[in-house]
Amino acid sequence: MDTIIGRGKTARRAYGIDEIALVPGARTLDPSLADTRWTIGTVEREIPIIASAMDGVVDARMAVLLSELGALGVMNLEGIQTRYENPDPILDRIASVGKSEFVGLMQELYAEPIKPELIERRIAEIKEKGAIAAVSLTPVGATRFAATVAKAGADLLFIQATVVSTAHLSPESITPLDLARLCEEMPMPVVLGNCVTYEVALNLMKTGAAAVLVGIGPGAACTSRGVLGVGVPQATAVADCAAARDDFYRETGKYVPVIADGGIITGGDICKCIACGADAVMIGSPIARAAEAPGRGFHWGMATPSPVLPRGTRINVGTTGTIREILTGPAKLDDGTHNLLGALKTSMGTLGAKDLKEMQQVEVVIAPSLLTEGKVYQKAQQLGMGK
């Protein structure tokens, strides 16, 4: 039911991840029996977690480690890795600069041109280790570098922007990217995003997307909601786009995974996104905390270097453990940010879900009181009062 905001304007109530909870059913399951496998294009993964295409999260080394662990890492092909022969001194500068100097430095560093030969080299560095080379371009970047990505033999291509749609209006001098043609011509599966509504998700699936990214502005390093006022709370966005996936599957027989992207920090967040209909999640901050992450304990948004309208901040996330500990344990922390796979399997066992499809069908309740409970818990932790 729509709520009246004022004369001439109504709004639908939407829900964030923190406002829902998952309800145990009539049976339980040993977590070791929980099957978390999922498929994107022709690639099957054991862990339904993708590391975000952000410069502080994924480089070639991290992509290889994630692939070896059964997850997936996406490299940003319009970032530091493809602008500089040796990214390490650049990443050191980003980590060392003061907050007031950060945006200016980023705009300076990202003014360096992208080099096609470095795109090929970074993809080769991943594939030489037998890992999955998943890479990301913006729609504008795809018009320039898609052929380079195809030549280099990437396994997956993510086309990402704050919002991607099939109905883009632009000046006559600018030809918008033809998403359907790109999906048809590229030799690897193409993932499209981001979106937050049923209609846009369905249209992206109709273009030939191998998967759809869902989420606008909920992430810790993204300030699009503050700068642009754009976004839909993640639980509602995922559920709406998952409905589009199911309808598209019934109509065509083609299953297009939905990937929840943004605002996902803990194992519980991952479980809730899948319960709302996601097939996998894309996360940034939790991976940026890994000892092997290229960000040196920092995490920043993709739109931060924009010369016109910077969006995204740099966050000091620190280093809490290895990527193995964060993904598969053993956990060193009890706050839900370590052993994310273990958390998912344990939740599935508690809910009696044998696989991700059953996890998508578990009962969900609206529980705004959890927000208050969480704040009480956080305050108690700050005061040293324990649980």
Secondary structure, 3 states (H helix, E strand, C coil): CEEEEECCEEEECCCCHHHEEEECCCCCCCHHHCECCEEECCEEECCCEEECCCCCCCCHHHHHHHHHHCCEEEEECCCHHHHCCCCHHHHHHHHHCCHHHHHHHHHHHCCCCCCHHHHHHHHHHHHCCCCCCEEEECHHHHHHHHHHHHHHCCCEEEEECCCCCCCCCCCCCCCCCCHHHHHHHCCCCEEEEEECCHHHHHHHHHCCCCEEEECCCCCCCCCHHHHHCCCCCHHHHHHHHHHHHHHHHHHHCCCCCEEEECCCCCHHHHHHHHHCCCCEEEECHHHHCECCCCCCCEEECCCCCCCCCCCCCEEECCCCECHHHHHHCCCCCCCCCCCHHHHHHHHHHHHCCCEHHHHCCCEEEECCHHHHHHHHHHHHHHCCCCC
